[in-house]
Amino acid sequence: MKKTALLTLCLLLQTIMISAQNTDEQTIATCVEKLNQAMIDGNQIMLDELASEKLSYGHSSGLIENKETFVTSIVNGKFGFSSIDLTEQTIITSKDIAIVRHKFLAATDDKGKDPGTAKLSVMQVWQQEKGKWVLIGRQATKI
């Protein structure tokens, strides 16, 4: 009887943990979508909300931006996007950290340049701060 109760309790706890992880993964996926839309729209408020004060944002060119320069570069059009499509996205969570990897295909519209495209492999690191997920790190490489 005790073994059955213990087994049942273990299965219940495992189910609860898997459910919580799936919820975090869904929340992070939504944050990634919001970030992409904010980058397309040049939405400063949303970019500020989704980015950590400690953000390290790495471009495929080797340029590294902090939160202020990342947000400013998007809002002023230095790095502009008319569309962003993600494929092959994976999300791994560990407590208050999440690692997101995906292929990033975007139509670019950078200020002072002809429209172009970006084909990148991207890794993002999200961290839970004050009860919400924020982007703390991002690194891209050209495909």
Secondary structure, DSSP 8 states (H G I E B T S, - for coil): -HHHHHHHHHHHHHHHHHHHHHHHHHHHHHHHHHHHHHHHHT-HHHHHHHEEEEEEEE-TTS-EE-HHHHHHHHHTTSS-EEEEEEEEEEEEEETTEEEEEEEEEEEE--TTS--EEEEEEEEEEEEEETTEEEEEEEEEEE-
